[in-house]
């Protein structure tokens, strides 16, 4: 077993399809979370409603899963679960199997990646517009629920109601329900 630091990934299990378009992000997360991502150069004409572009990913969960990201019809990069191996105190991570939600935004930060202000500054302030969002599932394993078998979340959230609804609870261990075993509504 090859040990890695908490911020490493194994490049043998990451594919980049066009090095002129996409590169691996050097940002690997912080002390409370890990991150792995690719950075793709985009056409400036796609900003501020001048044109629309399709962005997509194909996602297979589990220990042998993978994720492939696309811009238009072109795959930009692919990650397999093997890239997220054990690192001494954390076991092998898998491509998540539990229910998730999508966040779509125009977030930019120099802490995440260098900003090409020369190219994008003339376009700012800009607006990110979404024409539509389409989600497909394998027809043999469709699931539209917050409680798929093995990942029931509704009861868990209900049992920890204050953690999910009280903005003043900023740390898990300060949750009143966890300290005294009761929910507050």
N, C-alpha and C positions, 0 to 999 in steps of 0.2 A: 504494500500500500504506500503510495506516495503522499507524504504530508504536505499540505499547503497552508499558507497563512489565510486568515479569515477573508482577505480581500482578493485572493487569487482565483483564477478559473483556469481550467486546462484548455489551452488553445487547440489541442488535438481534437476537441469535440465541439469546435465552433467553426462554421464555414462562412467566409466572406465571398460574395460572388463577383464584386467589381470594386477593386481597391481604389479606383478613381472616384467612386461615388460614396462608398461607405467605409468607415474605419471603426475599430473598437474604441469605446470611450475609456479614457484612463481613470475616470471617476469610478470608484469601487464601493461607494457607500461610506458609512461612518461607524461610530462605536455601537450603535443600536440596530443597525440593519446593513445588509449587503446589497450591492447592485451590480448588474451586468447589463450593458447596453451597447448598441451600435449607433453611430452618428452618420446620417446620410445627408449629403448636400441636396438641396431642393431648388427648384426653379423659382426665381423671384416673381414670376408671373402668376404663381399660385396664391399669392398673398392678397388680402384685402378684397376678395371677391372678384378679382380679375379673371380667374379661371378656377376650376375645381380639379382635384386629383383624388384618385382612389388610394387609400392606405389600407393595408390588410395584414392579418396574421393568421396562420394556421397553427392550431394548438392541439397537441396530443398529451394528455396528462399521464403522470405516473413515473415509475422508476426507469422505464425505457422510453419515456416520452420525448417530445421535442417541440420547439416553436420556430417557425419560419416567418420572417417579416417581409412585407412587400411594399413597394412604391409602384403604383400602377400594376401592370402584369408581371413586373420583374421582381424576383426574390432578391432582397438586399443582404440578408444574413440569416443564419440558422444556428440554433443552440440545442444541443442534446442534453438530457439529464446527466450524462456522464461528466459534463463540464463542471458540475457543481458537487464535486466529491468531498469526502471528509477532510477536516482540517485540524485534527488533533482533539478538539473538544466539541465539535459538531459533526454528527454523522452525515452520511450521504444525504443530500437534499434531493427532492424529486420535483418534477414539473407539477405545480399544485393541482390537487384533485378536488379541493373544496370549492363551494360556490364563491364567485367573485363578482365584482362590478367593474365597469369601464369608467375611466376618467378621461375626458377629452378636453384639452385646454391649449392655450397658446403660451404655456409657461416656458420662460427662458431664464437661465441663471448662469452666471459665470462660475458658480460653484459646481454645476453639473457638467458643463462643457464650455470651451472658449466660444465667445460670440464673434461672429464675423460682422462687426459693426460697419465696416466699410461697405459691405454688400447690402446689409439690411437697413442701415440707418435711414436712407432716403425713403424707405417704405413705412417707417414708424411715425406716429402710432398706427398700428394696424389692427385689423379685426379678423378673427378666425371664424369662418362660417362653415356650417355643416349642412349639406344638402340633404343627406339621409344617412342613417346607420342601419346596416343589415347584418344580422347574426344568423349563421347557419350552424346546424348540428348534424352529426352523423344520424341519419334516419333510423338506424338500429339502436341508438342510445339517446334519444331525445329526452331532455329534462328541463322543465321550466318551473323551478320550485326553489325555495330557500331551504328545503328539507330533503335533499336527495338521500337515498339509503346510505348510511355510514357517515353522513355529514349533516345531521339534523342540527339546525342552528336556531330556530325559533325559540325552542325551550331554553336553550343556553342564554340567549339574549334576554329572555324574560326573567331568568334566574339572576341576571346581573344587570337589571334594569337601570340602576343609577349610573353605572359605568358608561352605558350607551346613551344616556339622555341628560346627564348633568355635566355641563361644560366646565364646571369647577373641579371636577375630578380629572386631574392631569397625570396621575400615576396610578397604575393598577393597584398597588398595595395600599393606596389611600382610600380605596373604595369602601364606603360604609358597609355595604352588603358583605364584603369579604372579611371585614374586621369583626363584625358582630353577627353575620349570618342572616341579615334581614334586608328586604327590599324597602325602599322608600318611594312612595308615589304621591 
